[in-house]
Amino acid sequence: MTRPVNLIAFCLLILLCPDTLAEEFKRLPPDGTTIDPTVRATLESRVQDIQHRIGNLATTSSDTDDWQPDVEVLVRAVRLALKQNLFYRQTETKIASSLLDESERRLAAVQQGERRLKLLGFRKENLDKPQLLVGGFRSNIDNSVQPYGLVIPIGYEGTDTPHRTDVWLHGRGDTKTEIPFLHERMTRAGRYTPANTIVLHPFGRHCNAFKFAGETDVYESLAHLKTIAVVDDQRISIRGFSMGGAGCWHFAVHDPAQWYAANPGAGFVDTIVYQGWSEKTPYPIDTTRQQLMNWYDVLPWVSNLINIRTIPYSGEKDKQKQAADRVIARTKTLGIEIPYIIGKNMGHRIDDESSKIIEAKLTNWAKHPAGLPQTKLDFTTYTLRYNKIGWLTISGLESHWKPSRIQGQIQEDGSLMIKTSGITQFEIDFRDSAWPKNDQRVKAEIDGQVLHLDDWGKAAGMQCDFVKADTWKVVEKIDSTLKKRPGLQGPIDDAFCSKFLFVAPSRPAQHGTTQRWINNEFKYAKERWSRLMRGDVNVVLDTELTEEQIKNNHLVCFGDFNSNQYLRSIAARLPIRWTKDTLEVGDQKFESAKCVPAFCYPNPRNPERYVVVNSGMTYREFSNVSNSRQIPMLPDWAILGIDSQNDGIFAGEVVAQGFFDETWSLPDEQPARKP
């Protein structure tokens, strides 16, 4: 039987180009349209000129950090759109030009001494309407300038009166990169503009449901706002709709004491149900991957809503209504009463009547914020990344990714009652409230054990650390032993939520196949950070790495233990052995010519920071389809096959993977390797 020539040619193409078997996933953000070459040249020339003028002024200014981000944020938006082809409508070139006009106005204003809100355009003579402003802050993660929007309420005069502040998280928009975001924030007030309330609109790194670096940006933009406006720390709410609603849910359950109220609207609360994977998943979801979903899945954390006043919204006909329905069902079983607003006949939008009900409730709650200290706290966590509730801070767990709980109560007689489960170390800190008001000895009952506490600290407010061995005892000296702790608990993606630096190898790997994989993955990691996370890519060659960089950064090192000089210098102190012939993880061995390790670990030369080996962010093109897929895809360590097909989900076949234990050691029992 003769095969058709075109079928034979197709099969040959498949054999020669195995990547064509991988599903084509959408690009995020998508490619834009071609703009007029003359317009492009004009914009490029203006960007270069203004950036040069910013640099010149910065060299002679004594307070550069106070003004430069607010000018540069506008120029950077245009520069990135030009560089990454992110103009989606021809009208956006006019918007880009207007942003550059505003940057020049600000540059001139800087020279006239204007700073902070005034530099952004706030004027006291415009007090009869909300003022829409945009600004920028310099990210601690990658030193990039990230944008935010503000709505300054009617009557705000920049006085010392603290103002209620709402943090509003925007919905998904694949094309809402910097230029569209800034334009919208300069021209539209948004769904809610409550009286006497500042509204902060974080950009959140564009399109990630305010997770990972987007989550960090929310906190950093809020901290920046406090330097330019008067914010009432006891009346900060977290709100959002759609993608922003999903973000609002996770901020509410992870950090409930930060907000006086939460108002999530129409946001997903998990991955599996929202994606319709209950019966069939697109990739195997084993115990490790299920545990990783506990990072951003909301339902495992729902009990924490007892600590925060919450008012969710769903449209009656919105398919996303099931998310809030499931949260409410869970809270009812826990005895937590939450008002739930459902917009009659509404799809994926908020109706005016529901808006009025929601705003009336938040306004009333804002009149009666929780006092300090809170007398009763109840917090469950799965990771030390989220470890604080009011005056309680968890600093040690028995086991990550399993529920650990702490309950604290100030009794009527002034004693403390604390109960724990799955926790090995915690702190109490009453500096915010200066409790107790006198120097009395405080009785603390911890899991039935009674301790009497004296506070010898200079600051007002009881502070004390406790550690559990056989019994609870007060910590008397700092424990410098290697262990998982807040900010250094894994998994790999955690390293990209705070300051990091890529470290490039100066020599080739010991195998050509390894080198090709490293080349591809290093390039991919940099492009992914630049495009998806709207970040600046900071790279240093291994031979040029300085002690200051080692001190201040997580080091993301690509290469093998021969090609990357820094990895070679610490190889003997890493838990994974990698020679020319063999990769060893505990008692498991793999062929070096066929596999590479990807892992995070406390940097042996600076255990306050991670060293990450051969991995960028672990969620790949597969996640571009939906924010609910943007989840950690690898744990603390993994062994990846380098001759396997690129499927857009993993960087290679996951041959083995696992978590380090609480002392950053390989557990005695490791997950079985893939046959």
Summary of the structure (lengths in Angstrom):
residues: 675
radius of gyration: 26.3
end to end distance: 37.6
largest distance: 96.0
contacts: 2255
relative contact order: 0.08
helix: 34%
strand: 24%
